[in-house]
């Protein structure tokens, strides 16, 4: 119900949003709406409460309400964006350009929650980084101490690369724009390492040549460097973040 609280608060005084929501809902069938429930979970349809069926149209109409030209989100929201592109023209609304990125995993242990019938897709969506679980998520306004603490307690088993959130950070964030990653170690543990390719880093980790604590320390430093300019930018603009803060029930 957390998402309903968010939308009710966000659009409490905007009558046209709720009118548009009804208009949008009248353009889709229940079966078409159900196909979008990957973003909420449809692997166990008989266990879903009705509020979850309200979510895809809410997200779609939100795109129109925000006057979004480009809808940018994770792959888990691709289906609702395609729904918006299908329905918007019939309402006289401009269909959004949809751009989807790889979903970053949360810092906790991977899990399957029945959010999709495909087990691999379910694992990706179930384990994704989400603001509803702050302890396993890195936010753009987190300070250095918070980032270090969160990554220090992250799931990162020795020699395991599959679904490892710390290696995912290295692959999709650090090596996305950077050309190397340095890992500082005490001389008695082999000294400093430098990797100019992610594949080599992953191989060495799987061989047990990199300790999880050393990998976490190196990734923490680089993530801090990447986030610091963004965090600094918002330090005097915290009001911009407040509308998107959701209180847990």
N, C-alpha and C positions, 0 to 999 in steps of 0.2 A: 504493500500500500504506500510505500515511501514515494514512489513516482507520482501517485495521485495527489499526495500532499503538496508535492513540488508544483505541479501544474495548477492546482486550485489556488495556491498562493501567488503564483506567477501571473495568472490571468484572472484573478478574482474580480477585477473591475473592468475587464474588457469583454463586453457583451458579444462583440462580433466574433471573438475567438470561438465561443461555445456555439454560436450560430453556424459558423463555418465547420465546426467539428461535426454537427448533425448533418450538414449538407454533404460533407465528405463521406460520412458513414452510409448515407443513402446511395452512394455511388458504388459501393462494394458489397459483395456477398459474404456470408459468414465463412464459407469455404475459402474465399480469397483472402480474408483477414487471417484465418488460421494458418495459412501458408507463411505468414510473416512472423509467426510466433517464435521463431528461432531466437529473437532478441529477448524474449521473456522465458522461453522454455516450452517445448511442445512434445518432448519425448514421452511424457506421461499425461496425455490430454485429459484423461478422466480425473486427474488430480488437480487440474488447474482451477483456480477460482475465477469468477466472471470478470473481476477487475483486470485480470491479465489480458483479456480480449479487448479491453479498452485502450491498451497501450499503443499498438501500431498506428491507429488513426491519430492519437494524441501527438506522437512524434512526427507524423507526416504534416499535420496542420501547423505544428510548431514551426516548420520550415517556411511556410507561407507567412505566418505571423511575424517572424523575424526578418522577412524579406531577404531570405538567403538566396544568393545566386549559385553558390557552390556548396553543396552538402558534403562535408568532410568528416569521415568517421571510420571506425574499424569495419572489417569484413562482416562482422556479426550483424551490422545494420544495413547491409546491402539490400535485403529483401524489402524492407520498409521504404527505402529510397526508390526502389523500382516501382513500388506501389504508388508512391507520390508522383513519379514521372508518368505513370499510366492515368491517374485520376485528375491531376491538376488541369490539363487542357480542357476537360469537360466542365470545369468550374470557372474557366476563364483566367486561371492562374498560370504564371510562368513556371514550367517544370524546371527543377534545379539540375545543374550539372552535378553528378555524383562521383566523388573520389574516395576510394577506400584504401586503407593502409593495413599493414600487418598488425595483428593484435599483440601487444606486449603482455607477457604473463605477469601475474602478481608475484610478490616475493614469498608467498607461502608455498606449501607443498602442493603439487598439481592434484586435481581431483576431478571426478566425473559426477555431475549433478543431474543428469538426465535432461539437459537443455536442448539436446538435438539427438535425432535418431542415429546419426553417424557418430561412432565412438570417438574418432579423432577430432571431429568438429566440436563435439560435446566437451572434450578435454580442453580444447583451446578457449572456448567461450566460458566454460565453468571456471577456468583458472586465470582468466584475464584480469589485468589490473583494473581496479574499480574504486571510486571514491567512497563507496559504501563500506569498504574495508580499509581504512586509513593506514593501519599498521603494515599492510603489505603493498602500499602504493607510494610512489614518489610524486609529489606535487610540485608545480613550478614555483610555489611560494615557500617550499620547505627550506629551512636554513641548513647550514653545514652539519650541525650536530644531529638534526633529525635525519638527514640523509645517511650519515655514517651509522647511526643507530639502527635504522631500518635495514640497511644492507648487511650489517653485521649479523642480524638475526634471520637473514633470509635463508630459504631452503637452497642448499648448494652442496649436495653430497659428493664426496671424493670420487673422481674418475667417471662421474655420470654427467654426460653432456645433454642428453635428451630431456627436454622440458626444464632445463636449468635456467632460472630467471637471470642469474648473474651473467652467464654466457650470452643469453639473449640480449642483455643490455650492451655487452661488448660488441655483438654482431650488428644489431640494428640501430644502435645509437652512436657508440664510440667510433666504430669502423665505417659508419655511414658517411662521415665527413672527414675523419682523421685518418692518417696513414700509419699510425703505430700506437702501441700500448706498452707502457713500461711497467714492470712489476719489480718493486724493490724488495729485496730479501737480505737478511743478515748474511755476512760472508760464510758463516758456518752452515748455512742452509743453501749455499750455492751462489749467493750474490745476485746482482741485478740481471733481469731478463728483459729483452725488448722484442716485440713481435710486430712485423709489418704486414701480416696477413692473418685474418681471423681463423682460417682453416688450420694454420700451424698452431695457433693458440689452443684451439679445441683439441687437436691431436695430442699436444703435450699434456693438457689437462686430463684427457682420458687415459693417458699412460701413467698418470700419477706423479708427473714431474712438477706439478704446480699445486701447492696446498690451497684449499678453499679460502683460508683466512687471507693469504697473500693476494689471491684473485679478487676477493671482496675489497681489500684495501685499495688496490689499484683502480678498480672500477668506481669505487666511491669518489676518489680524487677526481677522476675524469668527469663523472656525472656532475659533481659540484662545480667544476669549471664551466660545464655546458649550461647549467641552470642558473648560475650566479647572475649573469646579465639580465635574464628574464625576471628573476626574483627581485633584483634591484629596481627594475623598471616599474614593478607593481607595488613597491614599498609605499609609495605616496599615492597609490591609486587603488587602495584596497576595496573601495566601494564598488569597483568593477567586478570583483569576485563574489560579492555577497549574494547577488541574485541566483548564483548557481550552487550555493551551499545548501545541502539538504540535511535536515535533522533526522537521525535514525529513530524509528519507533521504539 
